[in-house]
Amino acid sequence: MSGKYWVPAIERTNSVMHLIAKEPGKYKLIDLSKSLDINKSTMFSMLNTLEMLGWVVKEEGDTYTLGPTLGSLSTAYFSQFNILQSFYTEAEQSVKKINEKIQLGVLHGTNVVYLAKKESDSRVRLVTEPGMQFPAHATAIGKIQFVQYTYQQLKDLYPDYNLHVLTPNTLKNIDELWEQLKAAKEVGFIYEEQEGAEGFCCVSAPIFNYEGKLIAGVSFAMLENSWKIKKEEATEEIIELAKRLSRLAGCEDYEKVLSL
């Protein structure tokens, strides 16, 4: 949008709200004024107005926290959030860049449930389709959602220790899975190279909501010959897609949530 229609007062208010949200109960008027380089009289008027509207609350000690109005607005926002609708909208531009299929899925025990798929020009049919369940440990979209679990939780999920082998490349036990998960948490994505079906490779990234909870995964899936060409570009794009969907779900700091 053109800067011609930019409203500086709203930009300053946005900066104030984000700073208070980052560390509620820390900042007084003078602190906010210095941190944001806004003069005290202007800051006083802003905070007074925000307090009257319920956007902020002045606590004992004259520090500020977020107010109840934001709670009601958040409720209204998340009631309208539809992950499927957001997926189809956002995945379209990612498919245009990479021209490979994208899937959306959620964990259900030791399986991943596929919720949606965005098609590409490729006529190759995937092993998995929306509505299907598939062993999570043999898919990128399932494995990336395991990053939220501890080793003990994995043991509880797979008490027999060994994993069901689907191809020569399938992970064979939870120790192999755990090593992949530790690496995935560091980089924010995970690969699956012919582990669920021979000839197919995938890369997946996690989606987080406003509570920082991992709620789903998205993945590119393609044939091995395409994978050799598009692997790096597909990795970058699936991360960006996961970030966009997470922001729409209310996650403001994707990298911070991923590292927790």
N, C-alpha and C positions, 0 to 999 in steps of 0.2 A: 504493500500500500504506500502511496506517496506520502513523503514527510509533510506535505502541505496540510494534511489533515491530522497530524500528530498533536496530541494534547499533553504538554509538558507536566501539567498538574497531576494528570492521571499516571504518568510515568513515575513521578516522584512518590505518589501514593503506593504504587505497585512495589517500589523499592523498599518503602517502609514496611509494608506487609510481609514481604519476603524475609526481611531481616528479623522481624519479630517472630515469624514462623520458624526460622532456623534455630533460634535460641529463646524460647518464651521465658519471660520473667527475668531476663538479663539486662535489658536496655531501659534506661531512663530517657527523658526528653533530651537532655544534654548529650547523652551517648549517641542517640539516633541522629541528632543534629551534626555532630562531629563526624560520625561514620559515613554519612551520606552527603556531607557538605551542603546542608540545607540550613539557612539561618534560623535562629531559635524562635523568632516570632512566627515565621511561616510554619515551622514544625509544630508549634503550640496550636495553631489554628487547625492544622491537619489532624493532629491527635485528638483534639477536642471534638471535631466533627466525626471522626471515626468512632470515638467512644460513644457519642450520642446515637450513632447509627447501629451500634452493637458489633462493629467490625473488630474493635479491640476493647480490652478491659484493663483499667488501671489498678494494679495490685498494691498491697501494702508495700511501702518502700518506694513507691512511685515508678515501678517498672511496669512494662506492658506485656500482655499476653493476647492471644487471639480471642475474639468475642463470639457470642452465640449465633450471630447472624451467619457467620461462615459455616457453622454446623448445619444450619437449615439449607443453605445453598449447596453444600456438599452432598447432602442427602438427595436433593433434587437432581443434582448432576449425575450421581451414580445410579439413580433410579432410571435414568434415560440411557445409560451406557449399555450397549449391546455388543459383546465381543465379536459375534458373528458378523454383524453389520460393519463394524470397524475393520475386521479382518478383510472382508471382500473389497472394501474401499481402499485400504492401505496396501494390500497385497498386489493390487492391480498395477501400481507403478513399479513395484519390485519385479514383477513378472516381465514388464516391458523392458526393464534393464537387462535381465539375465536370460529371459525366454526359456525358463524351466518352471516346472510345477512347484507350487508352494502348498504345504498342508498345515493345518492347525489341529492340535490335539491336547488332551488332558490325561493325567494319570488316573487310573482306577485300580488300586492295588498294585499288582505286578504287571498290569497291562496298560497300554496307552489306548485311549478311545479317540478315534479320528472324528473331528467335528465338521471340518470343512476343507475344501481344496480349491485352489485357484489354478485354472488351466493355462497352459502355454500353447505354442504352436506344435509342440511335439505330440505325435499320435501314440507314443509309447504308453501302455497302460501300466500303472503302478500296481504293486501287490496289495496295497492298502487303499481303501476308499472310505469316504465319510460314512459313519455308522459302524465301521468295523473296529474290532479290538485286535491288538497284536502284542506279543511279548515286549515289554518296554525295554528290556536290556539289549534287545537286538535292533533298536531303532534310535536314531539321533534324538528325535522328538521326545522319546521316553527317557533316555539317559539324561538329557539336559535337565529334566525335572527332578531327577534323583539328587541333584546338587544340594537340595535343601535338607537331605537326610544325613545323619551321622552313620558311622560304620556299624554301630550297634543296631540302628534302625534298619539298615540293609540286611543284617543278619536275621532280624525279626521277620523281614519280608521273605527272605530266602533261607529258612532254617536248615535246608539240606546242603547249603553252601554252594553246590554246583548249579549251573544255569543250563537251561534247555538249549541245546545246540541246533541251529537251523542250517548253518552253512559252515564250511571250513574256517571262516573268519569270525564266527560268533564267539563272544567272550564266554569263557568256560566256567568261571567261578566269580564270587563276589570280590575277591582280592584284585582280580583283573579289572573288574568294574570300578572298584574304589580308586585305583590308580588313575583311570580315565577321568573320574569325577573330580579328583583333586586338581588335575590339570585344567579341566573345563572351568572350574570356579575361578581360576587365575585369569583366564583369557576371555570368559564370557560366552563361549560356544563349545560345541562338541561335534565330532565327526562320527559317521557310521559308514564304513567302507565294505560293502558286500557282506554285512553281518546278518541282515534279515533276509536278503534275497541276492543271489549271485547276479552280478552285472549291474547292480544299483548302488549308488552312493548318496549320502545325505549330509547336510550340515544344519544344525539347529541352535537356536538361542531362546532364552526364557523370557516370559512375560510376567511382570509384577503388577500388583494393584496398588491402590492408595495406602494400604496398610503395610506395604512392603512384602506382601505374601506372593509367592510364586503360584500363578493360577493356570498357566498353560505354556505351550511351546509352539514355535513355528519352525518349519524346516523347508529347505530346498531339497528336492529329490530329482536325480537324473541318472542317465546311463553312464557307465564307466568312461566311455570315450569322451563324452561331454565334460565329465568331472575333471579329466586331465587338463582341459582347457579353461574351465570356468571356476575351479575350486576357490581360488583366492578372491575373485570378484564376488562370487556367491556368498562367501563367508562374510565379507564386508557388508553386503546388502542385507543379509538375514539379520545381522546385528542391528542395523539401522531400522529395519522393520519391527523388530522386537522392542526397540526403544520407542518408536512411534506409538505402537499399541500400548506400551506401558504408560506412556504419558497420557494417552486418552483414558486409561484406567485410573489415573490419578497419581502415578508414581513420578515424583518430581526429581529424584536423584537416582537414576538407574545404576550408575557405577557404585555408589555407596551401598545401595541395597544388595547388589550382587556380591559385594565383598563381605557381607555380614555372615 
